[in-house]
Amino acid sequence: MMKVLTPLVAFGAVAHAHYNFPSIIYGGVTTTAWEYVRQWTNYYAYTPVTDVTSTAIRCNANGDSIFANSTLPVKAGSSIGFTASPDIYHPGPLLAYMAKVPSGSTAATWNGAGAVWFKIFEQGPIFPTTGSALVWPTTGKYLFSHPPSSSSSPLTLTSSS
């Protein structure tokens, strides 16, 4: 799972459909792929989690045992984002959620369990004229604001499409 902390952010891998979100964008810089993002089993196959009752729905395969390499200090209220690979092309929404890391856990090792996630970003495609293809407002890079009212406790960030 990608992990994000306030003041640190760690970005873990996500339960997504046909995309990977391998890098964080912060301070105008795109990080190395999988530096702050959990590189889960079978990431290269772009396979979705299809069992919504599985714990993999929150962090994809092996979310309880494979974690991001590092956590990233991020200032509340700043712009943060992630890259998508391949570019998003189907008509579902792109979502980003955060969760406060529970007491006794760290952003580096928490598995994302619990009803603790809150949505911070949603973006859908533009529906042009009839007969035209859907258009996504960005191409491969998605930016949004880290909530300015976030607590100083560690937070985790996840994305989905």
C-alpha positions as a Markdown table, in Angstrom:
| # | Residue | x | y | z |
|---|---|---|---|---|
| 1 | Met | 0.0 | 0.0 | 0.0 |
| 2 | Met | 1.3 | 3.5 | -0.7 |
| 3 | Lys | 1.7 | 5.3 | 2.5 |
| 4 | Val | 1.4 | 9.0 | 3.3 |
| 5 | Leu | 2.2 | 10.7 | 6.5 |
| 6 | Thr | 1.2 | 14.1 | 7.8 |
| 7 | Pro | 3.7 | 15.5 | 8.2 |
| 8 | Leu | 4.9 | 12.3 | 6.5 |
| 9 | Val | 3.2 | 10.6 | 3.6 |
| 10 | Ala | 3.8 | 7.0 | 2.6 |
| 11 | Phe | 2.0 | 5.9 | -0.5 |
| 12 | Gly | 1.1 | 2.2 | -0.6 |
| 13 | Ala | -0.1 | 0.1 | -3.5 |
| 14 | Val | -3.7 | 0.1 | -4.3 |
| 15 | Ala | -6.7 | -2.1 | -5.1 |
| 16 | His | -7.1 | -1.0 | -8.7 |
| 17 | Ala | -8.4 | -2.4 | -11.9 |
| 18 | His | -6.1 | -2.0 | -14.9 |
| 19 | Tyr | -3.5 | 0.4 | -13.7 |
| 20 | Asn | -0.5 | 0.8 | -11.5 |
| 21 | Phe | 0.2 | 4.0 | -9.6 |
| 22 | Pro | 4.0 | 3.5 | -9.1 |
| 23 | Ser | 5.3 | 7.0 | -8.2 |
| 24 | Ile | 4.4 | 9.9 | -6.0 |
| 25 | Ile | 4.5 | 13.5 | -7.3 |
| 26 | Tyr | 5.4 | 16.0 | -4.6 |
| 27 | Gly | 7.0 | 19.4 | -4.8 |
| 28 | Gly | 6.8 | 19.1 | -8.5 |
| 29 | Val | 9.1 | 16.1 | -8.5 |
| 30 | Thr | 8.1 | 12.6 | -9.5 |
| 31 | Thr | 9.7 | 9.9 | -7.3 |
| 32 | Thr | 11.3 | 6.8 | -8.5 |
| 33 | Ala | 8.8 | 4.0 | -9.2 |
| 34 | Trp | 8.0 | 1.9 | -6.1 |
| 35 | Glu | 10.2 | 4.2 | -3.8 |
| 36 | Tyr | 7.2 | 5.2 | -1.7 |
| 37 | Val | 4.7 | 2.8 | -3.2 |
| 38 | Arg | 4.2 | -0.8 | -2.1 |
| 39 | Gln | 5.2 | -3.0 | -5.1 |
| 40 | Trp | 2.7 | -5.9 | -4.6 |
| 41 | Thr | 2.8 | -9.4 | -6.1 |
| 42 | Asn | 1.9 | -9.6 | -9.7 |
| 43 | Tyr | 1.9 | -5.7 | -10.1 |
| 44 | Tyr | 3.1 | -6.1 | -13.7 |
| 45 | Ala | -0.1 | -8.0 | -14.8 |
| 46 | Tyr | -2.5 | -5.2 | -14.1 |
| 47 | Thr | -5.0 | -7.6 | -12.6 |
| 48 | Pro | -7.9 | -6.2 | -10.6 |
| 49 | Val | -9.0 | -7.4 | -7.2 |
| 50 | Thr | -12.4 | -9.0 | -7.9 |
| 51 | Asp | -13.4 | -10.3 | -4.4 |
| 52 | Val | -14.7 | -7.3 | -2.5 |
| 53 | Thr | -14.7 | -9.3 | 0.7 |
| 54 | Ser | -10.9 | -10.0 | 0.5 |
| 55 | Thr | -8.4 | -8.0 | 2.5 |
| 56 | Ala | -6.6 | -7.4 | -0.9 |
| 57 | Ile | -9.4 | -4.9 | -1.8 |
| 58 | Arg | -7.6 | -2.2 | 0.3 |
| 59 | Cys | -4.0 | -2.8 | -0.7 |
| 60 | Asn | -4.0 | -5.5 | -3.4 |
| 61 | Ala | -2.2 | -8.9 | -3.1 |
| 62 | Asn | 0.0 | -9.4 | 0.0 |
| 63 | Gly | -1.1 | -6.1 | 1.5 |
| 64 | Asp | -0.6 | -7.6 | 5.0 |
| 65 | Ser | 3.0 | -8.6 | 4.4 |
| 66 | Ile | 4.6 | -6.4 | 1.7 |
| 67 | Phe | 5.0 | -2.7 | 2.5 |
| 68 | Ala | 6.4 | 0.4 | 0.8 |
| 69 | Asn | 10.2 | 0.9 | 0.9 |
| 70 | Ser | 10.0 | 4.3 | 2.5 |
| 71 | Thr | 7.7 | 7.0 | 3.8 |
| 72 | Leu | 7.7 | 10.5 | 2.5 |
| 73 | Pro | 7.4 | 13.7 | 4.6 |
| 74 | Val | 4.5 | 15.8 | 3.1 |
| 75 | Lys | 3.2 | 19.1 | 4.5 |
| 76 | Ala | -0.6 | 19.3 | 5.1 |
| 77 | Gly | -2.2 | 21.5 | 2.5 |
| 78 | Ser | 0.4 | 20.8 | -0.1 |
| 79 | Ser | 0.0 | 19.4 | -3.6 |
| 80 | Ile | 0.6 | 15.7 | -3.9 |
| 81 | Gly | -0.3 | 13.2 | -6.6 |
| 82 | Phe | 0.7 | 10.0 | -8.4 |
| 83 | Thr | 1.5 | 8.7 | -11.8 |
| 84 | Ala | -0.7 | 6.1 | -13.5 |
| 85 | Ser | 0.6 | 3.4 | -15.8 |
| 86 | Pro | -0.8 | 3.0 | -18.4 |
| 87 | Asp | -2.7 | 6.3 | -18.8 |
| 88 | Ile | -6.3 | 5.9 | -17.5 |
| 89 | Tyr | -8.6 | 5.1 | -20.4 |
| 90 | His | -11.9 | 3.6 | -19.2 |
| 91 | Pro | -14.9 | 5.5 | -17.9 |
| 92 | Gly | -14.7 | 4.8 | -14.2 |
| 93 | Pro | -13.7 | 7.4 | -11.6 |
| 94 | Leu | -10.2 | 7.9 | -10.3 |
| 95 | Leu | -10.2 | 8.1 | -6.5 |
| 96 | Ala | -7.7 | 8.9 | -3.7 |
| 97 | Tyr | -8.3 | 8.1 | -0.1 |
| 98 | Met | -6.3 | 8.8 | 3.1 |
| 99 | Ala | -6.5 | 7.1 | 6.5 |
| 100 | Lys | -5.0 | 7.9 | 9.9 |
| 101 | Val | -2.5 | 5.2 | 11.0 |
| 102 | Pro | -3.9 | 3.7 | 14.2 |
| 103 | Ser | -2.1 | 4.2 | 17.5 |
| 104 | Gly | 0.6 | 1.5 | 18.0 |
| 105 | Ser | 1.2 | 1.2 | 14.2 |
| 106 | Thr | 3.4 | 3.0 | 11.8 |
| 107 | Ala | 2.8 | 4.1 | 8.2 |
| 108 | Ala | 5.6 | 1.8 | 7.2 |
| 109 | Thr | 3.9 | -1.3 | 8.4 |
| 110 | Trp | 0.2 | -0.7 | 8.8 |
| 111 | Asn | -2.0 | -3.0 | 6.6 |
| 112 | Gly | -4.8 | -0.5 | 6.1 |
| 113 | Ala | -7.4 | -2.4 | 8.1 |
| 114 | Gly | -10.6 | -0.8 | 9.4 |
| 115 | Ala | -13.3 | 1.7 | 8.5 |
| 116 | Val | -10.8 | 4.6 | 8.6 |
| 117 | Trp | -10.5 | 5.7 | 5.0 |
| 118 | Phe | -11.8 | 9.1 | 3.9 |
| 119 | Lys | -11.9 | 10.3 | 0.3 |
| 120 | Ile | -9.7 | 13.3 | -0.7 |
| 121 | Phe | -10.0 | 13.3 | -4.5 |
| 122 | Glu | -12.3 | 12.1 | -7.3 |
| 123 | Gln | -12.0 | 12.7 | -11.0 |
| 124 | Gly | -14.0 | 11.3 | -13.9 |
| 125 | Pro | -13.7 | 11.6 | -17.6 |
| 126 | Ile | -15.1 | 14.3 | -19.7 |
| 127 | Phe | -18.0 | 13.2 | -21.9 |
| 128 | Pro | -17.6 | 15.1 | -25.2 |
| 129 | Thr | -20.1 | 15.1 | -28.0 |
| 130 | Thr | -22.0 | 12.0 | -28.9 |
| 131 | Gly | -19.9 | 9.5 | -30.7 |
| 132 | Ser | -16.6 | 10.9 | -29.4 |
| 133 | Ala | -14.2 | 9.0 | -27.1 |
| 134 | Leu | -14.0 | 9.8 | -23.4 |
| 135 | Val | -11.3 | 12.3 | -22.4 |
| 136 | Trp | -9.4 | 12.2 | -19.1 |
| 137 | Pro | -8.4 | 15.7 | -17.9 |
| 138 | Thr | -4.8 | 14.7 | -17.3 |
| 139 | Thr | -2.4 | 12.2 | -18.9 |
| 140 | Gly | -0.6 | 9.8 | -16.6 |
| 141 | Lys | -0.2 | 12.3 | -13.7 |
| 142 | Tyr | -2.8 | 13.1 | -11.2 |
| 143 | Leu | -2.5 | 16.0 | -8.6 |
| 144 | Phe | -4.7 | 17.0 | -5.7 |
| 145 | Ser | -4.4 | 18.8 | -2.4 |
| 146 | His | -3.3 | 17.0 | 0.8 |
| 147 | Pro | -6.1 | 18.1 | 3.2 |
| 148 | Pro | -4.9 | 21.2 | 5.1 |
| 149 | Ser | -6.7 | 20.2 | 8.2 |
| 150 | Ser | -5.0 | 16.8 | 8.5 |
| 151 | Ser | -3.7 | 15.8 | 11.9 |
| 152 | Ser | -0.1 | 15.6 | 12.6 |
| 153 | Ser | -0.5 | 11.8 | 13.0 |
| 154 | Pro | 0.9 | 9.6 | 10.2 |
| 155 | Leu | -1.5 | 9.1 | 7.3 |
| 156 | Thr | -1.6 | 6.5 | 4.5 |
| 157 | Leu | -2.7 | 7.4 | 1.0 |
| 158 | Thr | -4.2 | 5.0 | -1.5 |
| 159 | Ser | -5.7 | 5.4 | -5.0 |
| 160 | Ser | -8.1 | 3.4 | -7.2 |
| 161 | Ser | -9.6 | 3.4 | -10.6 |
